[in-house]
Amino acid sequence: MTMPRCIRVWLGGSFDPVHLAHLQMIAHVYHELMRAFPNVDIIAKLLPTAGSPLKTQPTSNHQRLEMLALAIDDVPFLSIDKTELQCQPPVYSFHTLSEFKQRYPNDLLIFVLGQDSVEQLDKWYRGFELLSLTNLWVLPRPALGAPSDNLSHNLHQNLNQNALANTDKPPNINIDNRLVPFIIHSPKDLINQTTNHIYIDKFVVPDIASSDIRAWLYSTEARQRQQARLSLPSQVYRYIVEHQLYAPHV
C-alpha cells in the first residue's frame, strides 16, 4: 500500500455569492481526508469559475474574489485557486483538470461535486471524461433526496452510455476505464487511484443555493432577508450590503 505524496482537492463554483454550504462542503471533505490519510499533505482549494456556460454572472471576478477572501480569512486550511480566472471564458472543467493533471502528475487529485452537478454531467463539455483526469467526490443535496444505490447505478449507466456513444474518441481516452468507473465506499479506497473513482458521500449538504440568496437579500419579506443573512459568512454579508451587490435594478 503506497500513500500518495500529496492530495489536492478542489471545490469549483461561481461562488456568487460564496455561502456557508460551500464552506461546509470543502471543510467536510478536507477533514474526512485528514482522518483517512493523517500523514499526507492535503491541499484544499476553492476554484472560482471564469464564467459558467450554464449560469449568468451577476458580479465581477474581483468582487467574487473579495468575498471568497473574506469567507476563508479564518479558515487556515483553505485557499483560492485563480487558475480559471486567468483564462478567457468560457472555461471548461475538462481543460482545467487537464492542466492540473499535467501540473501535479504525482499527486492524488479530487474534484468535489454536488449531486445536482453530477446529474448534469451530460450537459458539461466532455463532462463524462473528467474521470480520465481525476477522482470525483460527490455530495448529496437534500432537495434531490438522500444518497442511495440509485445515484451509483445512474452514474454507471450514464457513463457507460456515454462511452459506448463515443467510441471514436482519440486514443488517449481510455474507453475501457470510462466504461467501468469504480464507485468506492470509503476515502481510504482512493489509495493508489489517481483517476476514475467516484466516492459518494453520505454527508448531506445544507440546502442553500446562491440563486436563492440573491433573491432573498432584498425581499420584502423579513423572513427571507434573515434567511439570506444566516446563509452567508457574516463578513461576506456585510460586504454585500456595503457594496449593494445583487440589488434589483429599478
Contacts in CASP RR format, 6 or more apart in sequence:
PFRMAT RR
TARGET T0000
AUTHOR 0000-0000-0000
METHOD contacts of the structure
MODEL  1
MTMPRCIRVWLGGSFDPVHLAHLQMIAHVYHELMRAFPNVDIIAKLLPTA
GSPLKTQPTSNHQRLEMLALAIDDVPFLSIDKTELQCQPPVYSFHTLSEF
KQRYPNDLLIFVLGQDSVEQLDKWYRGFELLSLTNLWVLPRPALGAPSDN
LSHNLHQNLNQNALANTDKPPNINIDNRLVPFIIHSPKDLINQTTNHIYI
DKFVVPDIASSDIRAWLYSTEARQRQQARLSLPSQVYRYIVEHQLYAPHV
1 191 0 8 1.000
1 192 0 8 1.000
2 191 0 8 1.000
2 192 0 8 1.000
3 37 0 8 1.000
3 39 0 8 1.000
3 40 0 8 1.000
3 191 0 8 1.000
4 37 0 8 1.000
4 40 0 8 1.000
4 107 0 8 1.000
4 108 0 8 1.000
4 190 0 8 1.000
4 191 0 8 1.000
4 192 0 8 1.000
5 40 0 8 1.000
5 41 0 8 1.000
5 106 0 8 1.000
5 107 0 8 1.000
6 40 0 8 1.000
6 41 0 8 1.000
6 42 0 8 1.000
6 43 0 8 1.000
6 104 0 8 1.000
6 106 0 8 1.000
6 107 0 8 1.000
6 108 0 8 1.000
7 33 0 8 1.000
7 37 0 8 1.000
7 40 0 8 1.000
7 41 0 8 1.000
7 42 0 8 1.000
7 43 0 8 1.000
7 107 0 8 1.000
7 108 0 8 1.000
7 110 0 8 1.000
7 190 0 8 1.000
8 43 0 8 1.000
8 45 0 8 1.000
8 100 0 8 1.000
8 104 0 8 1.000
8 107 0 8 1.000
8 108 0 8 1.000
8 109 0 8 1.000
8 110 0 8 1.000
9 26 0 8 1.000
9 29 0 8 1.000
9 30 0 8 1.000
9 33 0 8 1.000
9 42 0 8 1.000
9 43 0 8 1.000
9 44 0 8 1.000
9 45 0 8 1.000
9 109 0 8 1.000
9 110 0 8 1.000
9 111 0 8 1.000
9 112 0 8 1.000
9 137 0 8 1.000
10 44 0 8 1.000
10 45 0 8 1.000
10 46 0 8 1.000
10 47 0 8 1.000
10 81 0 8 1.000
10 100 0 8 1.000
10 110 0 8 1.000
10 111 0 8 1.000
10 112 0 8 1.000
11 22 0 8 1.000
11 25 0 8 1.000
11 26 0 8 1.000
11 29 0 8 1.000
11 44 0 8 1.000
11 45 0 8 1.000
11 46 0 8 1.000
11 47 0 8 1.000
11 112 0 8 1.000
12 46 0 8 1.000
12 47 0 8 1.000
12 48 0 8 1.000
12 49 0 8 1.000
12 93 0 8 1.000
12 111 0 8 1.000
12 112 0 8 1.000
13 22 0 8 1.000
13 46 0 8 1.000
13 47 0 8 1.000
13 48 0 8 1.000
13 49 0 8 1.000
13 52 0 8 1.000
14 48 0 8 1.000
14 49 0 8 1.000
14 51 0 8 1.000
14 52 0 8 1.000
14 55 0 8 1.000
14 57 0 8 1.000
14 64 0 8 1.000
14 210 0 8 1.000
15 22 0 8 1.000
15 46 0 8 1.000
15 48 0 8 1.000
15 64 0 8 1.000
15 67 0 8 1.000
15 68 0 8 1.000
15 210 0 8 1.000
16 55 0 8 1.000
16 57 0 8 1.000
16 58 0 8 1.000
16 59 0 8 1.000
16 64 0 8 1.000
16 210 0 8 1.000
16 214 0 8 1.000
17 59 0 8 1.000
17 64 0 8 1.000
17 67 0 8 1.000
17 210 0 8 1.000
17 213 0 8 1.000
17 214 0 8 1.000
17 232 0 8 1.000
17 236 0 8 1.000
17 240 0 8 1.000
17 245 0 8 1.000
17 246 0 8 1.000
18 46 0 8 1.000
18 64 0 8 1.000
18 67 0 8 1.000
18 68 0 8 1.000
18 71 0 8 1.000
18 210 0 8 1.000
18 232 0 8 1.000
18 233 0 8 1.000
18 236 0 8 1.000
19 208 0 8 1.000
19 210 0 8 1.000
19 213 0 8 1.000
19 231 0 8 1.000
19 232 0 8 1.000
19 233 0 8 1.000
19 236 0 8 1.000
20 206 0 8 1.000
20 208 0 8 1.000
20 231 0 8 1.000
20 232 0 8 1.000
20 233 0 8 1.000
21 205 0 8 1.000
21 206 0 8 1.000
21 207 0 8 1.000
21 208 0 8 1.000
21 231 0 8 1.000
22 46 0 8 1.000
22 71 0 8 1.000
23 71 0 8 1.000
23 72 0 8 1.000
23 75 0 8 1.000
23 78 0 8 1.000
23 233 0 8 1.000
24 205 0 8 1.000
24 206 0 8 1.000
25 112 0 8 1.000
25 114 0 8 1.000
25 139 0 8 1.000
25 205 0 8 1.000
26 44 0 8 1.000
26 46 0 8 1.000
26 78 0 8 1.000
26 112 0 8 1.000
27 75 0 8 1.000
27 77 0 8 1.000
27 78 0 8 1.000
28 139 0 8 1.000
28 201 0 8 1.000
28 203 0 8 1.000
29 44 0 8 1.000
29 110 0 8 1.000
29 112 0 8 1.000
29 137 0 8 1.000
29 139 0 8 1.000
29 201 0 8 1.000
30 42 0 8 1.000
30 44 0 8 1.000
30 77 0 8 1.000
30 78 0 8 1.000
32 187 0 8 1.000
32 201 0 8 1.000
32 203 0 8 1.000
33 40 0 8 1.000
33 42 0 8 1.000
33 110 0 8 1.000
33 187 0 8 1.000
34 42 0 8 1.000
35 187 0 8 1.000
36 186 0 8 1.000
36 187 0 8 1.000
36 188 0 8 1.000
36 190 0 8 1.000
37 187 0 8 1.000
37 188 0 8 1.000
42 77 0 8 1.000
43 79 0 8 1.000
44 77 0 8 1.000
44 78 0 8 1.000
44 79 0 8 1.000
45 78 0 8 1.000
45 79 0 8 1.000
45 80 0 8 1.000
45 81 0 8 1.000
46 68 0 8 1.000
46 72 0 8 1.000
46 78 0 8 1.000
46 79 0 8 1.000
46 80 0 8 1.000
46 81 0 8 1.000
47 81 0 8 1.000
47 83 0 8 1.000
47 84 0 8 1.000
47 96 0 8 1.000
48 61 0 8 1.000
48 64 0 8 1.000
48 65 0 8 1.000
48 68 0 8 1.000
48 80 0 8 1.000
48 81 0 8 1.000
48 82 0 8 1.000
48 84 0 8 1.000
48 85 0 8 1.000
49 84 0 8 1.000
49 91 0 8 1.000
50 61 0 8 1.000
50 84 0 8 1.000
50 85 0 8 1.000
50 87 0 8 1.000
50 88 0 8 1.000
50 89 0 8 1.000
50 90 0 8 1.000
50 91 0 8 1.000
51 57 0 8 1.000
51 84 0 8 1.000
51 89 0 8 1.000
51 90 0 8 1.000
51 91 0 8 1.000
52 90 0 8 1.000
53 90 0 8 1.000
53 92 0 8 1.000
53 125 0 8 1.000
54 120 0 8 1.000
54 123 0 8 1.000
58 214 0 8 1.000
58 245 0 8 1.000
58 246 0 8 1.000
59 245 0 8 1.000
59 246 0 8 1.000
61 85 0 8 1.000
63 243 0 8 1.000
63 245 0 8 1.000
65 80 0 8 1.000
65 82 0 8 1.000
65 85 0 8 1.000
66 239 0 8 1.000
67 236 0 8 1.000
67 239 0 8 1.000
67 240 0 8 1.000
68 80 0 8 1.000
69 80 0 8 1.000
70 233 0 8 1.000
70 235 0 8 1.000
70 236 0 8 1.000
70 239 0 8 1.000
71 233 0 8 1.000
71 235 0 8 1.000
71 236 0 8 1.000
72 78 0 8 1.000
72 79 0 8 1.000
72 80 0 8 1.000
73 235 0 8 1.000
83 96 0 8 1.000
83 99 0 8 1.000
83 100 0 8 1.000
84 91 0 8 1.000
84 96 0 8 1.000
87 95 0 8 1.000
92 124 0 8 1.000
92 125 0 8 1.000
92 126 0 8 1.000
93 111 0 8 1.000
93 124 0 8 1.000
93 125 0 8 1.000
93 127 0 8 1.000
93 130 0 8 1.000
94 124 0 8 1.000
94 125 0 8 1.000
94 126 0 8 1.000
94 127 0 8 1.000
94 129 0 8 1.000
94 130 0 8 1.000
94 133 0 8 1.000
97 109 0 8 1.000
97 111 0 8 1.000
97 130 0 8 1.000
97 133 0 8 1.000
97 134 0 8 1.000
98 133 0 8 1.000
100 109 0 8 1.000
100 133 0 8 1.000
100 134 0 8 1.000
101 109 0 8 1.000
101 133 0 8 1.000
101 134 0 8 1.000
108 135 0 8 1.000
108 190 0 8 1.000
108 193 0 8 1.000
108 194 0 8 1.000
109 133 0 8 1.000
109 134 0 8 1.000
109 135 0 8 1.000
109 194 0 8 1.000
109 195 0 8 1.000
110 134 0 8 1.000
110 135 0 8 1.000
110 136 0 8 1.000
110 137 0 8 1.000
110 190 0 8 1.000
111 130 0 8 1.000
111 134 0 8 1.000
111 135 0 8 1.000
111 136 0 8 1.000
111 137 0 8 1.000
112 136 0 8 1.000
112 137 0 8 1.000
112 139 0 8 1.000
113 136 0 8 1.000
113 137 0 8 1.000
113 138 0 8 1.000
113 139 0 8 1.000
114 138 0 8 1.000
114 139 0 8 1.000
114 140 0 8 1.000
114 141 0 8 1.000
114 205 0 8 1.000
115 138 0 8 1.000
115 139 0 8 1.000
115 140 0 8 1.000
115 141 0 8 1.000
115 144 0 8 1.000
115 147 0 8 1.000
115 151 0 8 1.000
116 141 0 8 1.000
116 143 0 8 1.000
116 144 0 8 1.000
118 136 0 8 1.000
118 138 0 8 1.000
118 151 0 8 1.000
118 155 0 8 1.000
119 144 0 8 1.000
119 154 0 8 1.000
121 127 0 8 1.000
121 128 0 8 1.000
121 130 0 8 1.000
121 158 0 8 1.000
122 128 0 8 1.000
122 158 0 8 1.000
122 162 0 8 1.000
124 130 0 8 1.000
128 158 0 8 1.000
128 159 0 8 1.000
128 162 0 8 1.000
128 163 0 8 1.000
128 178 0 8 1.000
129 169 0 8 1.000
129 173 0 8 1.000
129 178 0 8 1.000
130 136 0 8 1.000
131 159 0 8 1.000
131 177 0 8 1.000
131 178 0 8 1.000
131 181 0 8 1.000
131 195 0 8 1.000
131 196 0 8 1.000
131 197 0 8 1.000
131 198 0 8 1.000
132 173 0 8 1.000
132 174 0 8 1.000
132 177 0 8 1.000
132 178 0 8 1.000
132 195 0 8 1.000
132 196 0 8 1.000
133 195 0 8 1.000
134 195 0 8 1.000
135 190 0 8 1.000
135 193 0 8 1.000
135 194 0 8 1.000
135 195 0 8 1.000
135 196 0 8 1.000
135 197 0 8 1.000
135 198 0 8 1.000
135 199 0 8 1.000
136 197 0 8 1.000
136 198 0 8 1.000
136 199 0 8 1.000
137 198 0 8 1.000
137 199 0 8 1.000
137 201 0 8 1.000
138 147 0 8 1.000
138 151 0 8 1.000
138 198 0 8 1.000
138 199 0 8 1.000
138 200 0 8 1.000
138 201 0 8 1.000
139 201 0 8 1.000
139 203 0 8 1.000
139 204 0 8 1.000
139 205 0 8 1.000
140 146 0 8 1.000
140 147 0 8 1.000
140 151 0 8 1.000
140 200 0 8 1.000
140 201 0 8 1.000
140 202 0 8 1.000
140 203 0 8 1.000
140 204 0 8 1.000
140 205 0 8 1.000
141 204 0 8 1.000
141 205 0 8 1.000
141 207 0 8 1.000
142 204 0 8 1.000
142 205 0 8 1.000
142 206 0 8 1.000
142 207 0 8 1.000
143 207 0 8 1.000
146 202 0 8 1.000
146 204 0 8 1.000
147 200 0 8 1.000
147 201 0 8 1.000
147 202 0 8 1.000
147 204 0 8 1.000
151 200 0 8 1.000
152 183 0 8 1.000
152 198 0 8 1.000
152 200 0 8 1.000
155 181 0 8 1.000
155 183 0 8 1.000
155 198 0 8 1.000
155 200 0 8 1.000
156 181 0 8 1.000
156 183 0 8 1.000
159 178 0 8 1.000
159 179 0 8 1.000
159 181 0 8 1.000
160 179 0 8 1.000
162 178 0 8 1.000
163 175 0 8 1.000
163 178 0 8 1.000
163 179 0 8 1.000
164 179 0 8 1.000
167 175 0 8 1.000
169 175 0 8 1.000
177 195 0 8 1.000
177 196 0 8 1.000
178 196 0 8 1.000
181 196 0 8 1.000
181 197 0 8 1.000
181 198 0 8 1.000
182 193 0 8 1.000
182 196 0 8 1.000
182 197 0 8 1.000
182 198 0 8 1.000
183 197 0 8 1.000
183 198 0 8 1.000
183 199 0 8 1.000
183 200 0 8 1.000
184 190 0 8 1.000
184 193 0 8 1.000
184 197 0 8 1.000
184 198 0 8 1.000
184 199 0 8 1.000
185 199 0 8 1.000
186 199 0 8 1.000
187 199 0 8 1.000
189 197 0 8 1.000
189 199 0 8 1.000
190 197 0 8 1.000
190 199 0 8 1.000
208 231 0 8 1.000
212 228 0 8 1.000
212 231 0 8 1.000
213 228 0 8 1.000
213 231 0 8 1.000
213 232 0 8 1.000
213 246 0 8 1.000
214 246 0 8 1.000
215 224 0 8 1.000
216 224 0 8 1.000
216 225 0 8 1.000
216 227 0 8 1.000
216 228 0 8 1.000
216 231 0 8 1.000
217 225 0 8 1.000
217 228 0 8 1.000
217 240 0 8 1.000
217 246 0 8 1.000
217 247 0 8 1.000
218 225 0 8 1.000
218 246 0 8 1.000
218 247 0 8 1.000
218 248 0 8 1.000
219 225 0 8 1.000
219 228 0 8 1.000
228 237 0 8 1.000
229 237 0 8 1.000
232 240 0 8 1.000
239 245 0 8 1.000
240 246 0 8 1.000
END
